[in-house]
Amino acid sequence: MRISHVITRLVVGGAQENTIATVLGLREKSDVEVSLISGPTIGPEGELISHFESENSKFKTQNSKLIVVPELVRPIHPLKDFVTLRKLEKIFREQKPDVVHTHSGKAGILGRLAAKRAGVPIIVHTIHGPSFGNFQNDLSNFIFRSAEKIAARDTTHFIVVADAMKQQYFAAGIGKPAQYTKIFSGFNLEPFFAAKNNLDLRKRLGIAPDDFVVGKIARLFKLKGHDDLFAVAPEIIRQNPKIKFLLVGDGEWRGRFEKMAEQSGLRSHFIFTGLVPPNEVPKYVGIMDALAHLSLREGLPRALPQALAAAKPVIAYDCDGAREICLDGETGFLIRPGDLPNLKNRLLQLANDSTLREKLGSLGQDFIRKNFAVEKMVDDIYNLYLKLGAAPSQK
């Protein structure tokens, strides 16, 4: 079985880690030949190309390769988009894949259209996060909804990383219920299971052994919820001076947030790690006592299962797929977006109740163990390909 995966960029992010893990996992299947196609990887988020190439080189057989299409860029660019469409069509005609599997917005649209033009029999698209919603204006939503509806005509099947994505897309008139399958975005669980509270790392970051560390793993940019954390921090720290906020990640708004920390007089309570490679994330999760995920746009927040895998309780805004991981009162606390009083109270509750933290963390770790192993994700995707290939009709 020949499979071609297409994604817009290989920056550091959940969709990209999911895609790479899928490609590498499929390489383990004896009957699979898989390739990965991406646009150029640029941006402050960091890149995963080197990680993919390093992991790919460990295989004895060279049946996987990365193809970079320079014109495949994230912003709308009519000329480059047309060139990308033609190049992808040419690649698919040469590769003759049985399955084209697309990821992310731009690659998802152009990749599916090109696959249809090239006569690819099975076209799968993973919805990692919404391309439309109340996080952008009406014109942008109209454009993205229209593009998704057009691409859906050429889509054999959709994979969603959370039921919330299926509900949003189906409500927008995209696809049919039978075209959707939920497959959680798996990852390597062992490093998170083994994550420890490393006191030396705490010391290097200016965190005392008895400090309560609220972690946040996210790009430092809009819609990620950092502003809300800064808004509640003064009162939280007034009530519990031992609280520290560990911000893992980098982005265009880092300078803005560092300035906010300085101006509030709380700079010593905010630790900025900068860009952290995916393989180093577990050690930072290990020194957290709880994780806050306050994003206003995220398909299935990868930070939530990562924290729970390390038995760390979570607090999350009830946005997109967060409620499917942050089970309110079981693995953490689910909060209405923007409910700052509740956010403050829940953070203080976790800081002051170690028994509650252990209970939520233990239940969360069990949930992740059953649902998020990368091997399970790869097997589920592979079996879906086989099912689609055996179906009498592909649409």
VOPAGU-2260 file (C-alpha; in pm, 1 decimal, decimal comma):
REM VOPAGU-2260
SITE   aa  ch    i         X         Y         Z
SITE  MET   A    0       0,0       0,0       0,0
SITE  ARG   A    1     142,6     337,4    -106,2
SITE  ILE   A    2      52,0     632,2     116,6
SITE  SER   A    3     135,6    1001,9      72,6
SITE  HIS   A    4      93,4    1240,1     364,9
SITE  VAL   A    5      74,5    1615,3     301,3
SITE  ILE   A    6     106,4    1896,8     557,3
SITE  THR   A    7     160,9    2270,5     520,1
SITE  ARG   A    8     456,9    2314,3     755,7
SITE  LEU   A    9     668,2    2095,4     983,6
SITE  VAL   A   10     692,7    2345,9    1267,0
SITE  VAL   A   11     680,0    2242,4    1632,1
SITE  GLY   A   12     312,7    2171,9    1697,8
SITE  GLY   A   13      59,7    1901,2    1774,9
SITE  ALA   A   14     -60,2    1844,1    1418,1
SITE  GLN   A   15     297,3    1817,9    1295,2
SITE  GLU   A   16     403,5    1577,7    1571,4
SITE  ASN   A   17      95,1    1368,3    1497,9
SITE  THR   A   18     176,8    1354,5    1127,3
SITE  ILE   A   19     541,1    1259,9    1177,9
SITE  ALA   A   20     449,6     993,1    1433,3
SITE  THR   A   21     196,7     849,4    1188,7
SITE  VAL   A   22     442,5     839,0     899,4
SITE  LEU   A   23     716,9     681,4    1109,9
SITE  GLY   A   24     472,3     433,4    1261,8
SITE  LEU   A   25     341,0     328,6     922,0
SITE  ARG   A   26     696,2     256,4     817,5
SITE  GLU   A   27     687,8     -34,5    1061,3
SITE  LYS   A   28     416,3    -199,8     849,7
SITE  SER   A   29     569,5    -443,9     602,5
SITE  ASP   A   30     312,0    -373,5     333,2
SITE  VAL   A   31     334,2       8,0     347,5
SITE  GLU   A   32     540,0     253,4     144,6
SITE  VAL   A   33     493,6     603,9     278,5
SITE  SER   A   34     610,1     952,9     184,0
SITE  LEU   A   35     572,3    1291,9     350,6
SITE  ILE   A   36     518,1    1615,9     158,5
SITE  SER   A   37     548,9    1957,5     324,5
SITE  GLY   A   38     590,7    2321,0     245,6
SITE  PRO   A   39     895,9    2514,2     367,5
SITE  THR   A   40     925,7    2521,4     745,8
SITE  ILE   A   41     971,2    2878,0     865,7
SITE  GLY   A   42     855,4    3064,2    1172,7
SITE  PRO   A   43     936,4    3124,6    1540,2
SITE  GLU   A   44     772,0    2795,0    1640,0
SITE  GLY   A   45    1083,7    2595,7    1547,0
SITE  GLU   A   46    1110,3    2306,6    1301,8
SITE  LEU   A   47    1060,4    1929,6    1307,8
SITE  ILE   A   48    1227,0    1842,7     978,3
SITE  SER   A   49    1553,2    1751,3    1149,4
SITE  HIS   A   50    1363,4    1531,6    1396,2
SITE  PHE   A   51    1183,5    1351,1    1115,4
SITE  GLU   A   52    1500,6    1296,9     915,0
SITE  SER   A   53    1686,9    1171,3    1222,4
SITE  GLU   A   54    1414,8     920,7    1313,9
SITE  ASN   A   55    1362,6     820,8     951,3
SITE  SER   A   56    1732,2     741,6     908,1
SITE  LYS   A   57    1710,6     473,2    1179,7
SITE  PHE   A   58    1512,5     246,0     949,2
SITE  LYS   A   59    1716,4      -7,5     753,6
SITE  THR   A   60    1489,6      13,3     448,9
SITE  GLN   A   61    1456,0     349,4     279,8
SITE  ASN   A   62    1090,0     340,5     186,5
SITE  SER   A   63     999,8     683,4     326,2
SITE  LYS   A   64    1107,7    1027,0     210,2
SITE  LEU   A   65    1036,4    1394,1     265,7
SITE  ILE   A   66     946,7    1612,9     -31,3
SITE  VAL   A   67     943,7    1990,3      19,6
SITE  VAL   A   68     723,3    2199,7    -210,2
SITE  PRO   A   69     856,5    2559,9    -179,4
SITE  GLU   A   70     529,9    2718,5    -295,4
SITE  LEU   A   71     318,8    2544,1     -29,6
SITE  VAL   A   72     289,0    2835,4     213,9
SITE  ARG   A   73      38,3    2903,4     489,5
SITE  PRO   A   74    -101,1    3243,5     375,7
SITE  ILE   A   75    -339,0    3263,6      79,3
SITE  HIS   A   76    -127,1    3335,2    -231,9
SITE  PRO   A   77    -312,7    3270,4    -561,1
SITE  LEU   A   78      -2,3    3223,0    -777,5
SITE  LYS   A   79     185,2    3000,3    -531,8
SITE  ASP   A   80    -133,9    2809,6    -454,6
SITE  PHE   A   81    -185,7    2734,5    -823,8
SITE  VAL   A   82     175,9    2621,7    -861,9
SITE  THR   A   83     141,4    2404,2    -551,2
SITE  LEU   A   84    -173,4    2242,4    -688,4
SITE  ARG   A   85       1,7    2152,5   -1012,2
SITE  LYS   A   86     315,7    2026,6    -834,9
SITE  LEU   A   87     117,6    1809,3    -595,9
SITE  GLU   A   88     -82,0    1664,1    -883,2
SITE  LYS   A   89     245,2    1582,2   -1064,7
SITE  ILE   A   90     390,0    1418,2    -750,9
SITE  PHE   A   91      78,7    1205,3    -701,9
SITE  ARG   A   92      77,3    1094,9   -1065,1
SITE  GLU   A   93     438,9     986,0   -1025,7
SITE  GLN   A   94     396,1     817,8    -685,4
SITE  LYS   A   95      62,3     654,1    -771,0
SITE  PRO   A   96     -44,6     634,8    -404,5
SITE  ASP   A   97    -334,9     421,5    -291,3
SITE  VAL   A   98    -404,8     680,4     -22,4
SITE  VAL   A   99    -338,4    1053,5       4,3
SITE  HIS   A  100    -372,7    1170,6     363,1
SITE  THR   A  101    -373,4    1547,1     418,7
SITE  HIS   A  102    -327,7    1760,2     730,6
SITE  SER   A  103    -376,0    2130,7     814,8
SITE  GLY   A  104    -568,6    2398,9     628,1
SITE  LYS   A  105    -377,3    2490,1     313,7
SITE  ALA   A  106    -230,0    2144,8     250,2
SITE  GLY   A  107    -567,7    1994,6     326,7
SITE  ILE   A  108    -743,3    2196,1      56,6
SITE  LEU   A  109    -478,6    2183,8    -216,4
SITE  GLY   A  110    -370,3    1827,7    -137,3
SITE  ARG   A  111    -720,2    1687,2    -169,7
SITE  LEU   A  112    -793,6    1876,0    -491,2
SITE  ALA   A  113    -463,2    1761,3    -642,9
SITE  ALA   A  114    -522,5    1400,5    -533,6
SITE  LYS   A  115    -862,3    1400,0    -702,2
SITE  ARG   A  116    -716,3    1541,5   -1024,0
SITE  ALA   A  117    -446,7    1272,7   -1012,9
SITE  GLY   A  118    -703,0     995,2    -976,5
SITE  VAL   A  119    -601,9     883,7    -625,4
SITE  PRO   A  120    -864,4     628,6    -511,3
SITE  ILE   A  121    -868,6     708,4    -135,9
SITE  ILE   A  122    -836,4    1061,6      -0,5
SITE  VAL   A  123    -826,7    1108,6     377,5
SITE  HIS   A  124    -809,6    1437,0     567,6
SITE  THR   A  125    -734,7    1478,4     937,9
SITE  ILE   A  126    -901,0    1773,1    1109,7
SITE  HIS   A  127    -653,8    1866,8    1383,6
SITE  GLY   A  128    -827,8    2192,4    1463,9
SITE  PRO   A  129   -1101,7    2417,2    1327,7
SITE  SER   A  130   -1027,6    2639,4    1027,6
SITE  PHE   A  131   -1334,1    2850,5    1103,5
SITE  GLY   A  132   -1505,3    2971,8    1419,9
SITE  ASN   A  133   -1562,2    3271,7    1644,0
SITE  PHE   A  134   -1188,3    3334,8    1668,0
SITE  GLN   A  135   -1191,1    3517,1    1330,6
SITE  ASN   A  136   -1413,2    3750,7    1127,0
SITE  ASP   A  137   -1715,5    3660,8     913,9
SITE  LEU   A  138   -1532,7    3701,8     581,2
SITE  SER   A  139   -1253,2    3465,5     682,2
SITE  ASN   A  140   -1507,2    3213,9     809,4
SITE  PHE   A  141   -1700,6    3231,4     482,1
SITE  ILE   A  142   -1383,7    3171,8     279,1
SITE  PHE   A  143   -1265,5    2878,2     489,6
SITE  ARG   A  144   -1607,8    2715,5     513,8
SITE  SER   A  145   -1652,3    2743,2     137,6
SITE  ALA   A  146   -1307,7    2597,6      69,3
SITE  GLU   A  147   -1370,1    2309,3     311,0
SITE  LYS   A  148   -1704,9    2231,8     146,6
SITE  ILE   A  149   -1540,3    2219,4    -196,9
SITE  ALA   A  150   -1256,9    1994,9     -72,6
SITE  ALA   A  151   -1507,3    1771,0     107,6
SITE  ARG   A  152   -1650,9    1665,6    -228,5
SITE  ASP   A  153   -1317,7    1499,1    -301,3
SITE  THR   A  154   -1270,0    1350,8      45,8
SITE  THR   A  155   -1323,4     980,8     103,3
SITE  HIS   A  156   -1301,1    1005,2     480,0
SITE  PHE   A  157   -1227,5    1247,6     764,5
SITE  ILE   A  158   -1026,7    1166,1    1074,3
SITE  VAL   A  159   -1099,8    1392,8    1369,8
SITE  VAL   A  160    -882,3    1410,5    1679,4
SITE  ALA   A  161   -1188,8    1502,5    1886,7
SITE  ASP   A  162   -1564,1    1464,9    1847,8
SITE  ALA   A  163   -1588,9    1843,7    1872,5
SITE  MET   A  164   -1434,0    1871,0    1526,0
SITE  LYS   A  165   -1691,4    1636,1    1375,6
SITE  GLN   A  166   -1974,1    1833,0    1533,2
SITE  GLN   A  167   -1843,6    2167,2    1405,8
SITE  TYR   A  168   -1774,7    2051,2    1051,6
SITE  PHE   A  169   -2094,0    1851,1    1013,5
SITE  ALA   A  170   -2296,6    2145,5    1148,1
SITE  ALA   A  171   -2135,8    2358,1     875,2
SITE  GLY   A  172   -2260,8    2115,0     610,3
SITE  ILE   A  173   -1925,8    1948,4     550,3
SITE  GLY   A  174   -1938,0    1574,4     483,7
SITE  LYS   A  175   -2173,2    1304,8     611,7
SITE  PRO   A  176   -2171,8    1135,4     956,4
SITE  ALA   A  177   -2043,9     806,0     814,7
SITE  GLN   A  178   -1738,8     985,7     671,1
SITE  TYR   A  179   -1597,2    1070,5    1015,1
SITE  THR   A  180   -1381,2     860,4    1247,5
SITE  LYS   A  181   -1231,6     984,8    1575,3
SITE  ILE   A  182    -873,4     877,7    1640,4
SITE  PHE   A  183    -700,7    1039,9    1935,8
SITE  SER   A  184    -364,5    1201,1    1859,2
SITE  GLY   A  185    -127,7     950,9    2015,0
SITE  PHE   A  186     230,2    1006,3    2127,1
SITE  ASN   A  187     514,8     824,2    2300,0
SITE  LEU   A  188     385,2     790,0    2654,8
SITE  GLU   A  189     691,9     645,3    2828,3
SITE  PRO   A  190     892,4     970,7    2868,5
SITE  PHE   A  191     591,2    1131,8    3038,0
SITE  PHE   A  192     523,4     828,3    3257,8
SITE  ALA   A  193     886,4     852,0    3369,3
SITE  ALA   A  194     888,5    1231,0    3420,0
SITE  LYS   A  195    1021,0    1328,8    3763,7
SITE  ASN   A  196    1024,9    1641,4    3976,9
SITE  ASN   A  197    1388,0    1724,4    3902,8
SITE  LEU   A  198    1504,5    1958,4    4179,6
SITE  ASP   A  199    1821,2    2050,3    3989,0
SITE  LEU   A  200    1611,6    2170,4    3693,3
SITE  ARG   A  201    1388,9    2362,5    3931,9
SITE  LYS   A  202    1692,9    2529,4    4083,7
SITE  ARG   A  203    1831,5    2628,0    3741,8
SITE  LEU   A  204    1498,1    2789,9    3658,3
SITE  GLY   A  205    1471,7    2974,0    3990,8
SITE  ILE   A  206    1200,6    2746,9    4131,7
SITE  ALA   A  207    1222,2    2636,7    4496,6
SITE  PRO   A  208    1152,6    2273,9    4595,1
SITE  ASP   A  209     830,6    2377,7    4772,2
SITE  ASP   A  210     702,6    2616,2    4504,0
SITE  PHE   A  211     373,0    2523,5    4340,2
SITE  VAL   A  212     432,9    2528,7    3963,3
SITE  VAL   A  213     149,0    2603,7    3723,9
SITE  GLY   A  214     265,0    2498,5    3377,0
SITE  LYS   A  215     142,6    2620,0    3041,9
SITE  ILE   A  216     265,2    2465,1    2716,9
SITE  ALA   A  217     172,1    2682,6    2420,6
SITE  ARG   A  218     300,4    2916,1    2156,9
SITE  LEU   A  219     333,0    3269,9    2294,4
SITE  PHE   A  220      71,9    3424,9    2070,8
SITE  LYS   A  221    -290,6    3534,9    2055,5
SITE  LEU   A  222    -579,0    3295,8    2134,0
SITE  LYS   A  223    -357,1    3085,2    2359,9
SITE  GLY   A  224    -489,5    3236,6    2683,0
SITE  HIS   A  225    -172,5    3374,9    2839,6
SITE  ASP   A  226    -343,4    3711,3    2900,1
SITE  ASP   A  227    -596,8    3543,4    3129,3
SITE  LEU   A  228    -318,6    3380,7    3328,4
SITE  PHE   A  229    -150,7    3719,1    3375,4
SITE  ALA   A  230    -486,5    3869,1    3474,0
SITE  VAL   A  231    -542,0    3628,7    3766,2
SITE  ALA   A  232    -177,3    3597,8    3871,6
SITE  PRO   A  233    -158,9    3898,4    4110,1
SITE  GLU   A  234    -446,6    3780,8    4330,1
SITE  ILE   A  235    -331,4    3416,4    4318,2
SITE  ILE   A  236      20,1    3512,7    4425,3
SITE  ARG   A  237    -117,1    3743,3    4696,8
SITE  GLN   A  238    -301,3    3446,5    4846,8
SITE  ASN   A  239     -20,6    3197,1    4784,2
SITE  PRO   A  240     325,4    3356,5    4732,4
SITE  LYS   A  241     479,4    3015,5    4658,5
SITE  ILE   A  242     308,9    2986,9    4318,1
SITE  LYS   A  243     524,0    3008,1    4003,0
SITE  PHE   A  244     409,2    3006,2    3639,2
SITE  LEU   A  245     620,1    2803,9    3395,7
SITE  LEU   A  246     555,7    2911,7    3035,3
SITE  VAL   A  247     691,9    2650,4    2795,5
SITE  GLY   A  248     719,7    2771,4    2437,2
SITE  ASP   A  249     811,3    3073,5    2231,9
SITE  GLY   A  250     644,0    3301,3    1983,2
SITE  GLU   A  251     590,8    3651,6    1853,6
SITE  TRP   A  252     427,6    3771,6    2176,0
SITE  ARG   A  253     708,4    3670,9    2411,4
SITE  GLY   A  254     835,1    4027,2    2447,6
SITE  ARG   A  255     483,1    4145,4    2525,8
SITE  PHE   A  256     437,4    3888,3    2800,8
SITE  GLU   A  257     779,4    3951,9    2950,8
SITE  LYS   A  258     691,1    4320,3    2966,9
SITE  MET   A  259     360,6    4235,4    3138,6
SITE  ALA   A  260     546,9    4030,4    3399,3
SITE  GLU   A  261     788,2    4318,9    3463,7
SITE  GLN   A  262     518,3    4583,7    3485,5
SITE  SER   A  263     311,5    4377,3    3728,5
SITE  GLY   A  264     608,6    4341,4    3960,6
SITE  LEU   A  265     580,6    3964,7    3935,8
SITE  ARG   A  266     872,7    3886,3    3707,2
SITE  SER   A  267    1020,8    3637,0    3953,7
SITE  HIS   A  268     697,5    3437,3    3944,1
SITE  PHE   A  269     702,7    3386,0    3565,8
SITE  ILE   A  270     959,5    3157,2    3404,2
SITE  PHE   A  271     996,2    3162,7    3024,8
SITE  THR   A  272    1170,4    2852,7    2891,3
SITE  GLY   A  273    1178,1    2964,3    2528,5
SITE  LEU   A  274    1143,7    2712,0    2249,1
SITE  VAL   A  275    1161,7    2354,8    2378,4
SITE  PRO   A  276    1216,1    2056,7    2142,6
SITE  PRO   A  277     940,1    1795,0    2171,9
SITE  ASN   A  278    1174,9    1537,4    2325,5
SITE  GLU   A  279    1253,6    1776,6    2612,2
SITE  VAL   A  280     894,3    1861,8    2700,1
SITE  PRO   A  281     859,3    1568,8    2948,5
SITE  LYS   A  282    1131,1    1702,1    3179,3
SITE  TYR   A  283     949,6    2035,3    3208,3
SITE  VAL   A  284     615,9    1862,6    3266,3
SITE  GLY   A  285     788,6    1666,2    3541,1
SITE  ILE   A  286     852,3    1977,9    3751,7
SITE  MET   A  287     495,2    2107,5    3712,2
SITE  ASP   A  288     233,4    2052,1    3980,9
SITE  ALA   A  289     -60,1    2129,7    3750,1
SITE  LEU   A  290    -113,6    2245,6    3393,6
SITE  ALA   A  291    -340,2    2525,1    3270,1
SITE  HIS   A  292    -463,1    2516,0    2911,8
SITE  LEU   A  293    -654,7    2831,5    2824,6
SITE  SER   A  294    -653,9    2826,5    2444,9
SITE  LEU   A  295    -954,0    2960,9    2253,9
SITE  ARG   A  296    -877,1    2759,9    1940,4
SITE  GLU   A  297    -740,1    2406,0    1952,8
SITE  GLY   A  298    -870,3    2081,7    1810,7
SITE  LEU   A  299    -740,4    1848,9    2079,4
SITE  PRO   A  300    -485,5    2023,7    2302,7
SITE  ARG   A  301    -176,4    1802,5    2303,4
SITE  ALA   A  302     -54,7    1959,5    2627,8
SITE  LEU   A  303    -348,4    1810,1    2818,6
SITE  PRO   A  304    -275,5    1440,1    2754,2
SITE  GLN   A  305      97,4    1507,6    2797,7
SITE  ALA   A  306      41,4    1652,8    3143,3
SITE  LEU   A  307    -201,7    1378,3    3242,0
SITE  ALA   A  308      43,8    1112,4    3121,1
SITE  ALA   A  309     280,0    1250,0    3386,9
SITE  ALA   A  310      -6,0    1236,1    3642,9
SITE  LYS   A  311     -40,3    1613,7    3657,6
SITE  PRO   A  312    -395,9    1748,3    3703,0
SITE  VAL   A  313    -517,5    1997,5    3444,3
SITE  ILE   A  314    -736,4    2305,0    3419,7
SITE  ALA   A  315    -874,7    2382,2    3074,9
SITE  TYR   A  316   -1112,1    2616,3    2902,7
SITE  ASP   A  317   -1411,5    2431,8    2760,1
SITE  CYS   A  318   -1309,6    2487,8    2399,9
SITE  ASP   A  319   -1314,5    2243,3    2107,8
SITE  GLY   A  320   -1192,4    1901,2    2221,8
SITE  ALA   A  321   -1060,3    1994,5    2567,3
SITE  ARG   A  322   -1361,5    1840,5    2745,5
SITE  GLU   A  323   -1276,2    1501,4    2594,6
SITE  ILE   A  324    -948,1    1498,1    2790,0
SITE  CYS   A  325   -1010,9    1730,8    3081,8
SITE  LEU   A  326   -1295,6    1535,4    3239,7
SITE  ASP   A  327   -1441,0    1779,8    3489,8
SITE  GLY   A  328   -1388,4    1656,7    3843,7
SITE  GLU   A  329   -1211,9    1340,7    3723,7
SITE  THR   A  330    -887,2    1443,0    3551,4
SITE  GLY   A  331    -906,6    1816,1    3619,2
SITE  PHE   A  332   -1137,7    2115,0    3603,4
SITE  LEU   A  333   -1318,6    2241,3    3295,1
SITE  ILE   A  334   -1387,9    2614,5    3292,2
SITE  ARG   A  335   -1601,8    2839,0    3075,3
SITE  PRO   A  336   -1365,9    3045,3    2853,1
SITE  GLY   A  337   -1293,2    3380,2    3014,0
SITE  ASP   A  338   -1428,6    3284,3    3357,6
SITE  LEU   A  339   -1139,4    3440,7    3548,4
SITE  PRO   A  340   -1285,8    3406,3    3900,6
SITE  ASN   A  341   -1329,7    3032,0    3850,0
SITE  LEU   A  342    -983,8    3002,5    3697,2
SITE  LYS   A  343    -833,7    3174,4    4000,6
SITE  ASN   A  344   -1030,3    2960,9    4247,3
SITE  ARG   A  345    -946,4    2631,7    4078,0
SITE  LEU   A  346    -575,2    2709,9    4062,2
SITE  LEU   A  347    -572,7    2797,1    4431,0
SITE  GLN   A  348    -775,1    2484,3    4509,7
SITE  LEU   A  349    -515,1    2262,8    4341,9
SITE  ALA   A  350    -229,9    2452,3    4504,3
SITE  ASN   A  351    -376,6    2397,6    4850,1
SITE  ASP   A  352    -490,0    2033,4    4817,7
SITE  SER   A  353    -220,0    1776,1    4740,9
SITE  THR   A  354    -461,1    1484,5    4792,2
SITE  LEU   A  355    -691,4    1621,4    4523,0
SITE  ARG   A  356    -396,0    1669,3    4287,3
SITE  GLU   A  357    -287,0    1308,9    4332,7
SITE  LYS   A  358    -639,5    1177,5    4275,4
SITE  LEU   A  359    -697,3    1376,3    3955,4
SITE  GLY   A  360    -348,1    1300,6    3826,1
SITE  SER   A  361    -380,6     926,7    3885,0
SITE  LEU   A  362    -718,4     903,7    3711,3
SITE  GLY   A  363    -583,0    1113,0    3425,6
SITE  GLN   A  364    -278,5     892,0    3378,6
SITE  ASP   A  365    -497,4     581,1    3356,9
SITE  PHE   A  366    -717,1     749,7    3095,3
SITE  ILE   A  367    -418,0     845,1    2881,9
SITE  ARG   A  368    -262,6     498,6    2909,9
SITE  LYS   A  369    -577,9     344,0    2761,9
SITE  ASN   A  370    -633,6     595,8    2483,2
SITE  PHE   A  371    -319,4     778,5    2371,3
SITE  ALA   A  372     -44,5     528,1    2293,3
SITE  VAL   A  373     113,7     618,3    1958,9
SITE  GLU   A  374      98,2     251,6    1854,2
SITE  LYS   A  375    -279,7     254,1    1897,2
SITE  MET   A  376    -311,7     567,9    1684,2
SITE  VAL   A  377    -102,4     422,8    1402,2
SITE  ASP   A  378    -288,4      90,5    1408,1
SITE  ASP   A  379    -624,9     268,3    1403,1
SITE  ILE   A  380    -522,4     477,9    1103,1
SITE  TYR   A  381    -376,8     177,6     920,2
SITE  ASN   A  382    -691,7     -27,7     980,6
SITE  LEU   A  383    -903,8     260,8     855,2
SITE  TYR   A  384    -702,5     263,5     529,8
SITE  LEU   A  385    -766,2    -110,1     491,7
SITE  LYS   A  386   -1137,1     -65,5     559,6
SITE  LEU   A  387   -1166,4     215,8     305,4
SITE  GLY   A  388    -975,0      13,3      48,7
SITE  ALA   A  389   -1209,5    -281,7      91,4
SITE  ALA   A  390   -1526,6     -70,5      65,6
SITE  PRO   A  391   -1722,1    -102,2    -262,0
SITE  SER   A  392   -1754,8     276,8    -286,3
SITE  GLN   A  393   -1493,6     528,2    -178,1
SITE  LYS   A  394   -1720,4     827,3    -134,2
